[in-house]
């Protein structure tokens, strides 16, 4: 998912996000294919295929010290593309702050053995900023990118965890201090609907 890309203005991409490099597996550490080992992660997002009910909690004013959250509910559907080397997720939630319609394109790079996650929303109609890039280790997926939010450079982290055949947990966090501290901006819990 690429939830807060709705509010992001501008794009800042560092050398960590070039085609030949990977993003940090942990903030401040660059991961290379040699560090990633020989594990093939092509099927890491297979759990996400199908139809889901989704419960979303979104921070209304990120990086402001605000504790105001909006709660939205909806559905998401993910289908396989390129025989599993990519997948496409359609995302739709509604709540008191209005609807959010989005789409995530996830692409697997067999050379780096990492995924690139691109977010688009129906309001803008374009794929937003740089992708979050990363991989799964020990059942947890971490994906990073640099971008801007309200004119500030931020490191953005996605974490997929608590994955079962019928449920999954996702969080998006921002760091404006290079990964020393994180503020969670978006939390989703999903349960399989069919």
GROMACS elastic network, one bead per residue, 0.5 to 0.9 nm:
[ bonds ]
;  ai    aj funct       b0    kb
    1    89     6  0.79176   500
    1    91     6  0.81036   500
    1   102     6  0.80512   500
    1   103     6  0.73105   500
    1   104     6  0.54207   500
    1   105     6  0.85260   500
    1   117     6  0.75555   500
    1   118     6  0.78572   500
    1   119     6  0.62880   500
    1   158     6  0.83842   500
    1   170     6  0.83398   500
    1   172     6  0.86723   500
    2     5     6  0.58453   500
    2     6     6  0.83161   500
    2   102     6  0.78385   500
    2   103     6  0.78591   500
    2   104     6  0.65566   500
    2   117     6  0.77712   500
    2   118     6  0.68171   500
    2   120     6  0.71534   500
    2   121     6  0.85448   500
    2   128     6  0.84338   500
    2   131     6  0.89991   500
    2   132     6  0.86751   500
    2   158     6  0.86545   500
    2   172     6  0.81968   500
    3     6     6  0.65989   500
    3     7     6  0.88527   500
    3    58     6  0.86254   500
    3   100     6  0.85844   500
    3   102     6  0.77373   500
    3   119     6  0.73860   500
    3   120     6  0.86922   500
    3   121     6  0.84049   500
    3   172     6  0.78688   500
    3   185     6  0.89644   500
    3   186     6  0.70662   500
    4     7     6  0.57126   500
    4     8     6  0.67527   500
    4    58     6  0.86666   500
    4   149     6  0.89858   500
    4   172     6  0.82167   500
    4   185     6  0.77393   500
    4   186     6  0.75746   500
    5     9     6  0.82981   500
    5   119     6  0.69439   500
    5   120     6  0.76062   500
    5   121     6  0.80109   500
    5   128     6  0.62626   500
    5   129     6  0.76366   500
    5   149     6  0.86696   500
    6     9     6  0.85552   500
    6   100     6  0.89946   500
    6   120     6  0.81217   500
    6   121     6  0.67292   500
    6   123     6  0.80759   500
    6   124     6  0.78613   500
    6   128     6  0.81263   500
    7   149     6  0.70156   500
    7   150     6  0.77200   500
    8    11     6  0.80771   500
    8   128     6  0.83259   500
    8   129     6  0.82293   500
    8   147     6  0.77078   500
    8   148     6  0.60715   500
    8   150     6  0.66342   500
    8   151     6  0.85110   500
    9   129     6  0.88472   500
    9   147     6  0.84832   500
    9   148     6  0.61177   500
    9   149     6  0.59017   500
    9   150     6  0.62224   500
    9   151     6  0.68439   500
   10   129     6  0.74917   500
   10   147     6  0.74297   500
   10   148     6  0.60169   500
   10   149     6  0.78637   500
   10   150     6  0.87562   500
   10   151     6  0.76995   500
   11   128     6  0.85917   500
   11   129     6  0.54688   500
   11   130     6  0.70779   500
   11   146     6  0.81905   500
   11   147     6  0.52735   500
   11   148     6  0.59399   500
   11   153     6  0.89401   500
   12   129     6  0.79045   500
   12   130     6  0.77270   500
   12   146     6  0.61323   500
   12   148     6  0.62663   500
   12   153     6  0.72793   500
   12   154     6  0.89488   500
   13    16     6  0.76684   500
   13    17     6  0.63103   500
   13    18     6  0.82057   500
   13   129     6  0.83415   500
   13   130     6  0.64467   500
   13   145     6  0.75487   500
   13   146     6  0.57718   500
   13   147     6  0.64224   500
   14    17     6  0.57727   500
   14    18     6  0.74545   500
   14   145     6  0.84462   500
   14   146     6  0.68610   500
   14   147     6  0.89400   500
   15    18     6  0.54318   500
   15    20     6  0.89644   500
   15    21     6  0.72019   500
   15    22     6  0.88207   500
   15    23     6  0.88145   500
   16    19     6  0.87853   500
   16    20     6  0.86678   500
   16    21     6  0.56420   500
   16    22     6  0.57147   500
   16    23     6  0.50478   500
   16    24     6  0.75365   500
   16    30     6  0.72437   500
   16   145     6  0.80396   500
   16   146     6  0.86427   500
   17    20     6  0.80362   500
   17    21     6  0.61285   500
   17    22     6  0.61101   500
   17    23     6  0.60591   500
   17   130     6  0.75859   500
   17   131     6  0.79586   500
   17   132     6  0.85184   500
   17   133     6  0.75892   500
   17   145     6  0.70736   500
   17   146     6  0.82795   500
   18    21     6  0.53482   500
   18    22     6  0.73317   500
   18    23     6  0.88772   500
   19    22     6  0.76918   500
   20   112     6  0.83562   500
   21    30     6  0.80175   500
   21    31     6  0.78051   500
   21    32     6  0.67498   500
   21    33     6  0.87304   500
   21   112     6  0.82383   500
   22    25     6  0.84290   500
   22    30     6  0.64913   500
   22    31     6  0.56085   500
   22    32     6  0.60402   500
   22    33     6  0.80776   500
   22   112     6  0.74471   500
   22   114     6  0.78333   500
   22   133     6  0.68460   500
   22   134     6  0.72464   500
   23    26     6  0.85712   500
   23    27     6  0.85965   500
   23    28     6  0.89921   500
   23    29     6  0.79396   500
   23    30     6  0.57449   500
   23    31     6  0.62187   500
   23    32     6  0.84848   500
   23   132     6  0.81196   500
   23   133     6  0.58889   500
   23   134     6  0.64235   500
   23   143     6  0.76591   500
   23   144     6  0.60376   500
   23   145     6  0.68855   500
   24    27     6  0.54400   500
   24    28     6  0.60740   500
   24    31     6  0.54356   500
   24    32     6  0.89243   500
   24   133     6  0.85193   500
   24   134     6  0.76350   500
   24   143     6  0.82377   500
   24   144     6  0.68141   500
   24   145     6  0.86805   500
   25    28     6  0.83131   500
   25    29     6  0.63341   500
   25    30     6  0.66297   500
   25    31     6  0.57747   500
   25   134     6  0.66908   500
   25   135     6  0.78686   500
   25   142     6  0.69417   500
   25   143     6  0.75987   500
   25   144     6  0.79029   500
   26    29     6  0.55823   500
   26    30     6  0.78301   500
   26    31     6  0.84807   500
   26   142     6  0.83558   500
   26   144     6  0.87916   500
   26   179     6  0.83697   500
   27    30     6  0.81570   500
   27   144     6  0.83317   500
   27   155     6  0.85618   500
   27   178     6  0.70897   500
   27   179     6  0.51609   500
   27   180     6  0.77001   500
   28   178     6  0.73814   500
   28   179     6  0.71860   500
   31    34     6  0.81408   500
   31    35     6  0.60095   500
   31    36     6  0.68236   500
   31   134     6  0.87623   500
   32    35     6  0.51983   500
   32    36     6  0.62731   500
   32    37     6  0.89778   500
   32   112     6  0.71462   500
   33    37     6  0.65515   500
   33    38     6  0.81071   500
   33   111     6  0.72965   500
   33   113     6  0.69362   500
   33   114     6  0.86113   500
   34    37     6  0.54849   500
   34    38     6  0.78575   500
   34   112     6  0.85955   500
   35    38     6  0.89510   500
   36    39     6  0.73060   500
   36   112     6  0.78437   500
   36   113     6  0.74368   500
   36   114     6  0.86973   500
   36   135     6  0.87354   500
   37    40     6  0.88156   500
   37   113     6  0.87861   500
   38   113     6  0.81304   500
   39   113     6  0.73878   500
   40    43     6  0.78777   500
   40    44     6  0.87373   500
   40   110     6  0.74336   500
   40   113     6  0.60494   500
   40   114     6  0.88140   500
   41    44     6  0.52348   500
   41    45     6  0.84546   500
   41   108     6  0.79504   500
   41   110     6  0.82224   500
   41   113     6  0.59942   500
   41   114     6  0.70320   500
   41   115     6  0.82912   500
   41   135     6  0.72761   500
   41   136     6  0.72540   500
   42    45     6  0.76398   500
   42    46     6  0.85211   500
   42    84     6  0.67577   500
   42    85     6  0.57848   500
   42    86     6  0.82681   500
   42   108     6  0.61762   500
   42   109     6  0.81826   500
   42   110     6  0.74091   500
   42   113     6  0.74138   500
   42   114     6  0.82778   500
   42   115     6  0.83426   500
   43    46     6  0.52255   500
   43    47     6  0.83024   500
   43    84     6  0.66443   500
   43    85     6  0.76586   500
   44    47     6  0.72241   500
   44    48     6  0.88607   500
   44   135     6  0.82038   500
   44   136     6  0.68465   500
   44   139     6  0.87636   500
   44   141     6  0.85184   500
   45    48     6  0.54881   500
   45    49     6  0.74131   500
   45    84     6  0.85817   500
   45    86     6  0.87516   500
   45    87     6  0.79556   500
   45   106     6  0.86035   500
   46    49     6  0.55113   500
   46    80     6  0.80313   500
   46    84     6  0.76400   500
   46    87     6  0.86478   500
   47    50     6  0.83406   500
   47   163     6  0.76766   500
   47   164     6  0.76695   500
   47   165     6  0.63882   500
   47   166     6  0.83974   500
   47   167     6  0.88358   500
   47   168     6  0.85495   500
   48    51     6  0.83278   500
   48    52     6  0.84924   500
   48    77     6  0.82797   500
   48    78     6  0.62521   500
   48    79     6  0.82599   500
   48    87     6  0.89218   500
   48    89     6  0.85244   500
   48   165     6  0.88214   500
   48   168     6  0.82839   500
   49    52     6  0.89222   500
   49    77     6  0.71661   500
   49    79     6  0.53817   500
   49    80     6  0.68067   500
   49    87     6  0.80387   500
   49    88     6  0.89400   500
   49    89     6  0.83954   500
   50    76     6  0.82855   500
   50    77     6  0.55432   500
   50    78     6  0.52874   500
   50    79     6  0.63960   500
   50   192     6  0.76635   500
   50   193     6  0.83764   500
   50   194     6  0.71224   500
   51    75     6  0.73257   500
   51    76     6  0.59724   500
   51    78     6  0.66975   500
   51    79     6  0.89747   500
   51   191     6  0.87165   500
   51   192     6  0.60488   500
   51   193     6  0.56367   500
   51   194     6  0.57685   500
   52    74     6  0.85521   500
   52    75     6  0.55805   500
   52    76     6  0.52252   500
   52    77     6  0.62444   500
   52    78     6  0.85813   500
   52   166     6  0.86374   500
   52   167     6  0.85148   500
   52   190     6  0.61185   500
   52   191     6  0.54862   500
   52   194     6  0.72320   500
   53    73     6  0.76385   500
   53    74     6  0.59107   500
   53    76     6  0.64980   500
   53    77     6  0.89595   500
   53   189     6  0.84645   500
   53   190     6  0.55039   500
   53   191     6  0.53489   500
   53   192     6  0.62178   500
   53   193     6  0.59076   500
   54    72     6  0.83899   500
   54    73     6  0.57195   500
   54    74     6  0.52624   500
   54    75     6  0.53163   500
   54    76     6  0.67843   500
   54    91     6  0.89035   500
   54    92     6  0.87853   500
   54    93     6  0.76862   500
   54   188     6  0.65710   500
   54   189     6  0.58613   500
   54   191     6  0.66029   500
   54   192     6  0.87529   500
   55    71     6  0.75004   500
   55    72     6  0.61611   500
   55    74     6  0.67162   500
   55    75     6  0.84671   500
   55    93     6  0.82452   500
   55   187     6  0.82337   500
   55   188     6  0.55250   500
   55   189     6  0.53397   500
   55   190     6  0.61998   500
   55   191     6  0.87280   500
   56    70     6  0.80762   500
   56    71     6  0.56538   500
   56    72     6  0.50562   500
   56    73     6  0.59668   500
   56    74     6  0.82445   500
   56    93     6  0.78665   500
   56   186     6  0.72360   500
   56   187     6  0.57297   500
   56   189     6  0.66994   500
   56   190     6  0.86038   500
   57    69     6  0.63745   500
   57    70     6  0.57103   500
   57    72     6  0.64913   500
   57    73     6  0.88308   500
   57   185     6  0.82985   500
   57   186     6  0.58899   500
   57   187     6  0.51495   500
   57   188     6  0.63916   500
   57   189     6  0.88918   500
   58    61     6  0.89770   500
   58    68     6  0.86048   500
   58    69     6  0.54229   500
   58    70     6  0.51728   500
   58    71     6  0.64254   500
   58    72     6  0.79981   500
   58   184     6  0.88465   500
   58   185     6  0.58825   500
   58   187     6  0.64359   500
   58   188     6  0.85693   500
   59    62     6  0.58796   500
   59    66     6  0.79303   500
   59    67     6  0.70844   500
   59    68     6  0.60285   500
   59    70     6  0.63430   500
   59    71     6  0.89927   500
   59   184     6  0.78362   500
   59   186     6  0.62980   500
   59   187     6  0.88364   500
   60    66     6  0.77878   500
   60    67     6  0.80784   500
   60    68     6  0.57310   500
   60    69     6  0.53814   500
   60    70     6  0.62483   500
   60    97     6  0.88827   500
   60   185     6  0.82104   500
   61    64     6  0.59808   500
   61    65     6  0.79240   500
   61    66     6  0.60371   500
   61    67     6  0.80331   500
   61    68     6  0.71212   500
   61    69     6  0.82566   500
   61   185     6  0.86099   500
   62    65     6  0.73913   500
   62    66     6  0.71065   500
   62    67     6  0.88386   500
   62   149     6  0.88099   500
   62   174     6  0.81454   500
   62   183     6  0.79196   500
   62   184     6  0.84420   500
   62   185     6  0.61756   500
   63    66     6  0.75187   500
   63   149     6  0.89167   500
   63   174     6  0.76842   500
   63   175     6  0.85393   500
   63   176     6  0.82360   500
   63   183     6  0.71840   500
   63   185     6  0.85042   500
   64    67     6  0.87568   500
   66    69     6  0.85494   500
   69   185     6  0.89174   500
   70    95     6  0.75519   500
   70    96     6  0.73138   500
   70    97     6  0.67661   500
   71    94     6  0.85296   500
   71    95     6  0.62322   500
   71    96     6  0.75614   500
   71    97     6  0.82997   500
   72    93     6  0.58000   500
   72    94     6  0.51529   500
   72    96     6  0.74237   500
   72    97     6  0.81372   500
   72    98     6  0.84939   500
   72    99     6  0.81484   500
   72   100     6  0.88588   500
   73    92     6  0.82348   500
   73    93     6  0.50315   500
   73    94     6  0.56172   500
   73    95     6  0.65984   500
   74    91     6  0.78700   500
   74    92     6  0.55934   500
   74    94     6  0.61842   500
   74    95     6  0.88467   500
   75    90     6  0.83334   500
   75    91     6  0.62018   500
   75    92     6  0.55550   500
   75    93     6  0.63858   500
   75   190     6  0.85740   500
   75   193     6  0.87918   500
   76    89     6  0.66930   500
   76    90     6  0.54795   500
   76    92     6  0.62634   500
   76    93     6  0.84115   500
   76   190     6  0.86580   500
   77    88     6  0.82234   500
   77    89     6  0.55233   500
   77    90     6  0.52686   500
   77    91     6  0.67435   500
   78    87     6  0.66840   500
   78    88     6  0.54704   500
   78    90     6  0.63287   500
   78    91     6  0.86822   500
   78   104     6  0.88837   500
   79    84     6  0.89477   500
   79    86     6  0.88605   500
   79    87     6  0.55936   500
   79    88     6  0.55197   500
   79    89     6  0.65764   500
   79    90     6  0.88198   500
   80    83     6  0.65284   500
   80    84     6  0.53234   500
   80    85     6  0.79114   500
   80    86     6  0.63148   500
   80    88     6  0.66305   500
   81    84     6  0.55965   500
   81    85     6  0.66307   500
   81    88     6  0.69120   500
   82    85     6  0.53618   500
   82    86     6  0.57959   500
   82    87     6  0.77969   500
   83    86     6  0.74288   500
   83    87     6  0.89221   500
   84    87     6  0.66149   500
   84   108     6  0.84141   500
   85   106     6  0.83961   500
   85   107     6  0.62557   500
   85   108     6  0.50953   500
   85   109     6  0.77206   500
   85   110     6  0.82973   500
   86   105     6  0.72945   500
   86   106     6  0.53176   500
   86   108     6  0.57664   500
   86   115     6  0.86244   500
   87   104     6  0.81786   500
   87   105     6  0.60669   500
   87   106     6  0.53212   500
   87   107     6  0.68755   500
   87   108     6  0.88955   500
   88   103     6  0.70938   500
   88   104     6  0.58244   500
   88   106     6  0.64163   500
   88   107     6  0.89653   500
   89   102     6  0.82229   500
   89   103     6  0.54101   500
   89   104     6  0.50088   500
   89   105     6  0.65151   500
   89   106     6  0.82445   500
   90   101     6  0.77331   500
   90   102     6  0.61090   500
   90   104     6  0.67626   500
   91   100     6  0.77686   500
   91   101     6  0.56385   500
   91   103     6  0.57067   500
   91   104     6  0.78896   500
   92    99     6  0.72283   500
   92   100     6  0.57173   500
   92   102     6  0.63915   500
   92   103     6  0.86822   500
   93    98     6  0.84660   500
   93    99     6  0.56298   500
   93   100     6  0.53901   500
   93   101     6  0.66843   500
   93   102     6  0.89499   500
   94    97     6  0.77650   500
   94    98     6  0.57555   500
   94   100     6  0.64239   500
   94   101     6  0.87759   500
   95    98     6  0.53339   500
   95    99     6  0.63106   500
   95   100     6  0.87751   500
   96    99     6  0.82945   500
  100   121     6  0.74847   500
  100   122     6  0.78678   500
  100   123     6  0.86277   500
  101   120     6  0.86598   500
  101   121     6  0.57300   500
  101   122     6  0.55827   500
  101   123     6  0.79522   500
  102   119     6  0.71055   500
  102   120     6  0.55633   500
  102   122     6  0.59609   500
  102   123     6  0.87691   500
  103   118     6  0.82331   500
  103   119     6  0.58361   500
  103   120     6  0.52064   500
  103   121     6  0.62083   500
  103   122     6  0.81534   500
  103   127     6  0.87082   500
  104   117     6  0.66471   500
  104   118     6  0.55185   500
  104   120     6  0.64211   500
  104   121     6  0.88151   500
  104   127     6  0.87442   500
  105   116     6  0.81427   500
  105   117     6  0.58748   500
  105   118     6  0.51366   500
  105   119     6  0.65723   500
  105   120     6  0.83109   500
  105   127     6  0.88296   500
  106   115     6  0.64807   500
  106   116     6  0.56868   500
  106   118     6  0.63497   500
  106   119     6  0.88592   500
  107   114     6  0.84429   500
  107   115     6  0.54728   500
  107   116     6  0.52367   500
  107   117     6  0.65908   500
  107   118     6  0.83703   500
  108   112     6  0.86837   500
  108   113     6  0.69325   500
  108   114     6  0.59115   500
  108   116     6  0.65367   500
  108   117     6  0.89821   500
  109   112     6  0.56859   500
  109   113     6  0.54303   500
  109   114     6  0.55411   500
  109   115     6  0.61614   500
  109   116     6  0.78036   500
  110   114     6  0.71908   500
  110   115     6  0.89418   500
  111   114     6  0.80625   500
  112   115     6  0.85522   500
  113   134     6  0.86630   500
  113   135     6  0.74476   500
  114   133     6  0.67042   500
  114   134     6  0.52461   500
  114   135     6  0.50566   500
  114   136     6  0.83513   500
  115   132     6  0.80568   500
  115   133     6  0.55669   500
  115   134     6  0.55276   500
  115   135     6  0.60347   500
  115   143     6  0.80251   500
  116   131     6  0.54830   500
  116   132     6  0.56206   500
  116   134     6  0.68373   500
  116   135     6  0.89029   500
  116   143     6  0.79855   500
  117   130     6  0.87022   500
  117   131     6  0.50442   500
  117   132     6  0.51122   500
  117   133     6  0.63486   500
  117   134     6  0.86374   500
  117   143     6  0.79705   500
  118   127     6  0.64193   500
  118   128     6  0.68432   500
  118   129     6  0.78666   500
  118   130     6  0.72509   500
  118   132     6  0.68893   500
  119   126     6  0.85657   500
  119   127     6  0.56867   500
  119   128     6  0.56679   500
  119   129     6  0.81177   500
  119   131     6  0.76204   500
  120   123     6  0.87226   500
  120   124     6  0.74484   500
  120   125     6  0.66086   500
  120   126     6  0.56501   500
  120   128     6  0.55228   500
  121   124     6  0.58384   500
  121   125     6  0.59427   500
  121   126     6  0.70944   500
  121   127     6  0.75915   500
  121   128     6  0.80466   500
  122   125     6  0.50120   500
  122   126     6  0.79943   500
  123   126     6  0.86749   500
  124   127     6  0.83220   500
  124   128     6  0.84457   500
  125   128     6  0.88910   500
  127   130     6  0.87866   500
  128   131     6  0.80203   500
  129   147     6  0.70524   500
  130   133     6  0.89603   500
  130   145     6  0.67112   500
  130   146     6  0.74868   500
  130   147     6  0.71252   500
  131   143     6  0.87764   500
  131   144     6  0.79518   500
  131   145     6  0.64259   500
  131   146     6  0.89203   500
  132   142     6  0.88503   500
  132   143     6  0.50903   500
  132   146     6  0.82888   500
  132   156     6  0.76115   500
  132   157     6  0.74414   500
  132   158     6  0.74277   500
  133   142     6  0.80204   500
  133   144     6  0.53128   500
  133   145     6  0.65967   500
  134   141     6  0.72423   500
  134   142     6  0.56187   500
  134   144     6  0.64132   500
  135   140     6  0.82866   500
  135   141     6  0.54076   500
  135   142     6  0.58767   500
  135   143     6  0.65570   500
  136   139     6  0.60860   500
  136   140     6  0.52329   500
  136   142     6  0.63896   500
  136   143     6  0.87241   500
  136   160     6  0.84161   500
  137   140     6  0.54542   500
  137   141     6  0.63101   500
  137   142     6  0.81827   500
  138   141     6  0.83503   500
  139   160     6  0.84275   500
  139   161     6  0.68096   500
  139   162     6  0.79334   500
  139   163     6  0.73819   500
  140   159     6  0.69652   500
  140   160     6  0.56753   500
  140   162     6  0.77248   500
  140   163     6  0.81537   500
  141   158     6  0.77259   500
  141   159     6  0.54863   500
  141   161     6  0.66956   500
  142   157     6  0.68647   500
  142   158     6  0.56335   500
  142   160     6  0.66872   500
  143   156     6  0.81357   500
  143   157     6  0.56198   500
  143   158     6  0.50349   500
  143   159     6  0.66332   500
  143   160     6  0.88035   500
  144   155     6  0.70006   500
  144   156     6  0.55396   500
  144   158     6  0.64942   500
  145   154     6  0.84529   500
  145   155     6  0.58399   500
  145   156     6  0.53545   500
  145   157     6  0.68851   500
  146   153     6  0.69894   500
  146   154     6  0.57342   500
  146   156     6  0.60551   500
  146   157     6  0.89957   500
  147   152     6  0.82843   500
  147   153     6  0.57667   500
  147   154     6  0.55772   500
  147   155     6  0.65348   500
  147   156     6  0.72614   500
  148   151     6  0.57415   500
  148   152     6  0.51529   500
  148   154     6  0.55722   500
  148   155     6  0.83420   500
  149   152     6  0.52000   500
  149   153     6  0.64682   500
  149   154     6  0.66517   500
  150   153     6  0.85467   500
  152   176     6  0.74868   500
  153   175     6  0.87951   500
  153   176     6  0.65463   500
  154   174     6  0.62105   500
  154   175     6  0.54844   500
  154   177     6  0.76141   500
  154   178     6  0.73835   500
  154   179     6  0.88724   500
  155   173     6  0.83133   500
  155   174     6  0.58099   500
  155   175     6  0.50966   500
  155   176     6  0.64327   500
  155   177     6  0.80424   500
  155   178     6  0.62838   500
  155   179     6  0.66848   500
  155   182     6  0.89709   500
  156   172     6  0.70535   500
  156   173     6  0.58116   500
  156   175     6  0.65031   500
  156   176     6  0.89773   500
  156   179     6  0.87678   500
  156   182     6  0.89136   500
  157   171     6  0.80526   500
  157   172     6  0.56528   500
  157   173     6  0.52392   500
  157   174     6  0.65143   500
  157   175     6  0.81727   500
  157   179     6  0.89824   500
  157   182     6  0.86410   500
  158   170     6  0.71632   500
  158   171     6  0.57270   500
  158   173     6  0.66038   500
  159   169     6  0.81995   500
  159   170     6  0.56935   500
  159   171     6  0.53110   500
  159   172     6  0.65770   500
  159   173     6  0.84334   500
  160   163     6  0.75340   500
  160   168     6  0.72699   500
  160   169     6  0.58302   500
  160   171     6  0.67879   500
  161   168     6  0.63982   500
  161   169     6  0.52856   500
  161   170     6  0.64322   500
  161   171     6  0.86014   500
  162   167     6  0.74860   500
  162   168     6  0.54825   500
  162   169     6  0.56638   500
  162   170     6  0.86002   500
  163   166     6  0.79033   500
  163   167     6  0.58684   500
  163   169     6  0.67321   500
  164   167     6  0.51656   500
  164   168     6  0.62933   500
  165   168     6  0.82596   500
  165   192     6  0.79648   500
  166   190     6  0.81570   500
  166   191     6  0.55260   500
  166   193     6  0.83044   500
  167   189     6  0.73038   500
  167   190     6  0.54406   500
  167   192     6  0.61670   500
  168   188     6  0.82519   500
  168   189     6  0.59556   500
  168   190     6  0.54749   500
  168   191     6  0.69067   500
  168   192     6  0.88866   500
  169   187     6  0.75309   500
  169   188     6  0.58396   500
  169   190     6  0.65629   500
  170   186     6  0.79846   500
  170   187     6  0.57499   500
  170   188     6  0.51566   500
  170   189     6  0.65278   500
  170   190     6  0.85243   500
  171   184     6  0.67804   500
  171   185     6  0.74916   500
  171   186     6  0.55299   500
  171   188     6  0.65264   500
  171   189     6  0.89998   500
  172   183     6  0.85666   500
  172   184     6  0.58959   500
  172   185     6  0.57223   500
  172   186     6  0.50671   500
  172   187     6  0.66781   500
  173   182     6  0.59182   500
  173   183     6  0.52326   500
  173   185     6  0.52995   500
  173   186     6  0.70135   500
  174   179     6  0.83476   500
  174   181     6  0.84793   500
  174   182     6  0.55455   500
  174   183     6  0.53136   500
  174   184     6  0.64873   500
  174   185     6  0.69023   500
  175   178     6  0.61001   500
  175   179     6  0.53729   500
  175   180     6  0.73341   500
  175   181     6  0.59172   500
  175   183     6  0.64348   500
  176   179     6  0.72616   500
  176   180     6  0.85416   500
  176   181     6  0.78628   500
  176   182     6  0.79142   500
  177   180     6  0.58387   500
  177   181     6  0.66433   500
  177   182     6  0.84284   500
  178   181     6  0.78157   500
  179   182     6  0.65622   500
  184   187     6  0.75202   500
